[in-house]
Amino acid sequence: MVMRTYDGSAGDVDHPTSGPGHVPHRRPDVRIAHVIAQALGDARTVLNVGAGAGSYETAAHTITAVEPSLAMRARRPAQLATAIDAVAEDLPFADGQFDASMTLFSVHQWSDVEAGLREMRRVTRGPVVVLTCDPARVRDFWLYEYAPDVLDTEARHHPPLHRLTAALGGTTTVQPVPIPLDCTDGFNEAYYGRPELLLDPAARQACSAWSFIDDRARQAFDASLRRALGSGSWDEAFGHLRSRPTYHGSLVLLRATP
Ligand SMILES: C[S@@+](CC[C@H](N)C(=O)[O-])C[C@H]1O[C@@H](n2cnc3c(N)ncnc32)[C@H](O)[C@@H]1O
């Protein structure tokens, strides 16, 4: 049975209640949106699981959204479809009901990833698209030198890709997703060339892994990154990233066909 918290969340992250609209630091990025749209192909009906506030849902598709958290459902802008209160592990849909389905930045929060992906496969005729992080690559990012606990948490939470591909069955392609230098969707690696922005507590808060470390660790990170930026040691080691147009980090897109 899937455990759910006070607001209906099924994952291990609490979503503070707030009004409709996107978290300002997590606006969908158009370049990433393009990669997702290509993976969905010519699908008309699309299921979005763990849909949150509806990032990356477009008018090009007829979207059915599933979102277990009441607070996240409340954040969905009025023009988007009302999300259904359900979990990936037990989808209330018929076999093959959708042309395609997607789940974005969500599988790491599910209590049973295999069951959720099998459910997505069951209700989808065409591609199942999963945007997630490859835990084997998470610690390669420079942030590991300054906030190892955060990236250890991320690496621990994200399921290994072989588990995802096995659960999806059929044929799965895994595509690294290039992260643009001015990426508007503020997950940690989005700041690869703009380290100063990670000194903003609101930017960090928009990325769930930061909620698993305590204030002391957050302060230690802030102090050490400030020191490295002030002394020039960050730029000495990583300054070349400030002008690199895209970064290939841990972000990957899986596309599974039956
Ligand atoms: C980081 S948010 C991503 C939201 C959205 N997909 C996006 O890209 O902005 C992860 C979402 O997964 C949802 N979630 C957690 N466990 C879930 C489950 N078992 N089934 C479906 N959704 C789940 C959470 O409530 C949350 O809204």
The ligand as an SDF file (V2000), in Angstrom:
LIG
                    3D

 27 29  0  0  0  0  0  0  0  0999 V2000
    9.4230   17.5690   -7.8620 C   0  0  0  0  0  0  0  0  0  0  0  0
    7.6950   17.4890   -8.1260 S   0  0  0  0  0  0  0  0  0  0  0  0
    7.6230   17.6170   -9.9080 C   0  0  0  0  0  0  0  0  0  0  0  0
    6.3060   18.1520  -10.3780 C   0  0  0  0  0  0  0  0  0  0  0  0
    6.1850   18.3400  -11.8950 C   0  0  0  0  0  0  0  0  0  0  0  0
    6.2230   17.0720  -12.5960 N   0  0  0  0  0  0  0  0  0  0  0  0
    7.2410   19.2730  -12.4170 C   0  0  0  0  0  0  0  0  0  0  0  0
    8.0540   18.8700  -13.2540 O   0  0  0  0  0  0  0  0  0  0  0  0
    7.2490   20.4360  -12.0060 O   0  0  0  0  0  0  0  0  0  0  0  0
    7.3210   15.7700   -7.8660 C   0  0  0  0  0  0  0  0  0  0  0  0
    5.8470   15.4620   -7.8390 C   0  0  0  0  0  0  0  0  0  0  0  0
    5.6330   14.0540   -7.7370 O   0  0  0  0  0  0  0  0  0  0  0  0
    4.5000   13.8560   -6.9030 C   0  0  0  0  0  0  0  0  0  0  0  0
    4.4970   12.4820   -6.3670 N   0  0  0  0  0  0  0  0  0  0  0  0
    5.1570   11.9990   -5.2740 C   0  0  0  0  0  0  0  0  0  0  0  0
    4.8850   10.6920   -5.1080 N   0  0  0  0  0  0  0  0  0  0  0  0
    4.0490   10.3310   -6.0980 C   0  0  0  0  0  0  0  0  0  0  0  0
    3.4210    9.0990   -6.4660 C   0  0  0  0  0  0  0  0  0  0  0  0
    3.6110    7.9920   -5.7670 N   0  0  0  0  0  0  0  0  0  0  0  0
    2.6080    9.0950   -7.5470 N   0  0  0  0  0  0  0  0  0  0  0  0
    2.4180   10.2280   -8.2590 C   0  0  0  0  0  0  0  0  0  0  0  0
    2.9970   11.4080   -7.9710 N   0  0  0  0  0  0  0  0  0  0  0  0
    3.8040   11.4630   -6.9070 C   0  0  0  0  0  0  0  0  0  0  0  0
    4.6510   14.9080   -5.8150 C   0  0  0  0  0  0  0  0  0  0  0  0
    3.4480   15.1440   -5.1190 O   0  0  0  0  0  0  0  0  0  0  0  0
    5.1430   16.0960   -6.6360 C   0  0  0  0  0  0  0  0  0  0  0  0
    4.1080   16.9130   -7.0880 O   0  0  0  0  0  0  0  0  0  0  0  0
  1  2  1  0
  2  3  1  0
  2 10  1  0
  3  4  1  0
  4  5  1  0
  5  6  1  0
  5  7  1  0
  7  8  2  0
  7  9  1  0
 10 11  1  0
 11 12  1  0
 11 26  1  0
 12 13  1  0
 13 14  1  0
 13 24  1  0
 14 15  1  0
 14 23  1  0
 15 16  2  0
 16 17  1  0
 17 18  1  0
 17 23  2  0
 18 19  1  0
 18 20  2  0
 20 21  1  0
 21 22  2  0
 22 23  1  0
 24 25  1  0
 24 26  1  0
 26 27  1  0
M  CHG  2   2   1   9  -1
M  END
$$$$
